[in-house]
Amino acid sequence: MFDVTIELTCSRKPGTLSHLIRDITRCGLQYTRHDISHQNNHCDMTIVGHGVLNCSREDLLEILNDIPEVEEVRKLSISRDGHEITTFRTEFSKDYI
């Protein structure tokens, strides 16, 4: 199981949080919590999820960056057992056992 923390800068368009939750759910994560800080024309958002990722780190970043309301992915932290990891295998990895 992975713990994922995503820090984003987003537009203030209504429905952005719902869109993000839907997309992380499609990646195998269960939404845990969020924090939003509103600025003038945008908001800073942190979303936390937990689960079994079914995509690579790069694929997750691509999915997040393809969301029109996302202006910038500031940080993507993926950890397992309290330790941050940068590479991992998913059920779709070629060498998955």
C-alpha positions as CSV (number, residue, x, y, z in Angstrom):
1,M,0.0,0.0,0.0
2,F,1.2,3.5,-0.8
3,D,0.6,6.8,0.9
4,V,0.5,9.7,-1.7
5,T,0.5,13.4,-0.9
6,I,0.0,15.8,-3.8
7,E,0.6,19.5,-3.5
8,L,-1.0,21.6,-6.3
9,T,-1.7,25.1,-7.4
10,C,-5.1,25.2,-9.0
11,S,-7.6,27.6,-10.4
12,R,-10.6,28.4,-8.2
13,K,-13.0,26.8,-10.6
14,P,-15.8,24.9,-8.8
15,G,-15.5,21.2,-9.0
16,T,-11.7,21.0,-9.1
17,L,-11.5,19.0,-5.9
18,S,-14.1,16.5,-7.2
19,H,-12.2,16.1,-10.4
20,L,-8.9,15.4,-8.6
21,I,-10.5,12.9,-6.3
22,R,-12.0,11.1,-9.2
23,D,-8.7,10.9,-11.0
24,I,-6.7,9.6,-8.0
25,T,-9.4,7.0,-7.4
26,R,-8.9,5.8,-11.0
27,C,-5.2,5.4,-10.2
28,G,-6.0,3.0,-7.4
29,L,-5.9,5.4,-4.5
30,Q,-8.6,6.1,-1.9
31,Y,-9.0,9.7,-1.0
32,T,-8.1,10.4,2.6
33,R,-8.2,14.1,3.2
34,H,-7.4,17.5,1.7
35,D,-6.4,21.0,2.7
36,I,-7.2,24.1,0.6
37,S,-5.7,27.6,1.0
38,H,-7.5,30.2,-1.2
39,Q,-5.4,33.0,-2.9
40,N,-6.6,35.7,-5.2
41,N,-7.1,33.9,-8.5
42,H,-6.0,30.4,-7.5
43,C,-5.8,28.1,-4.5
44,D,-3.1,25.9,-3.0
45,M,-4.3,22.4,-2.5
46,T,-2.9,19.3,-0.8
47,I,-4.6,16.0,-1.4
48,V,-3.7,12.8,0.5
49,G,-4.6,9.3,-0.7
50,H,-3.8,5.7,0.3
51,G,-4.0,2.5,-1.7
52,V,-2.4,0.4,-4.4
53,L,-1.2,2.6,-7.3
54,N,-2.0,1.1,-10.7
55,C,0.2,3.6,-12.6
56,S,3.8,4.9,-12.5
57,R,4.9,8.1,-10.8
58,E,5.3,9.6,-14.2
59,D,1.8,8.5,-15.3
60,L,0.3,10.0,-12.2
61,L,2.1,13.3,-12.8
62,E,0.9,13.3,-16.4
63,I,-2.7,12.7,-15.3
64,L,-2.5,15.5,-12.8
65,N,-1.0,17.9,-15.3
66,D,-3.7,17.1,-17.9
67,I,-6.4,18.4,-15.6
68,P,-7.2,21.9,-17.0
69,E,-7.7,23.4,-13.5
70,V,-4.2,22.3,-12.3
71,E,-1.8,25.2,-12.8
72,E,1.2,23.4,-11.2
73,V,2.0,20.2,-9.4
74,R,4.4,21.5,-6.7
75,K,5.2,18.2,-5.0
76,L,4.3,14.6,-5.4
77,S,5.3,12.4,-2.5
78,I,4.8,8.6,-2.6
79,S,5.7,6.6,0.5
80,R,5.4,3.1,1.8
81,D,5.8,2.1,5.5
82,G,6.7,5.7,6.3
83,H,9.6,5.9,3.8
84,E,9.4,8.0,0.7
85,I,10.1,6.1,-2.5
86,T,10.8,7.2,-6.0
87,T,10.5,3.9,-7.9
88,F,8.0,1.1,-7.4
89,R,6.3,-1.7,-9.2
90,T,2.6,-1.8,-10.0
91,E,0.4,-4.6,-11.2
92,F,0.9,-3.2,-14.7
93,S,4.8,-3.3,-14.4
94,K,6.4,-5.7,-16.8
95,D,8.3,-7.4,-14.0
96,Y,5.4,-7.6,-11.5
97,I,5.2,-10.9,-9.7
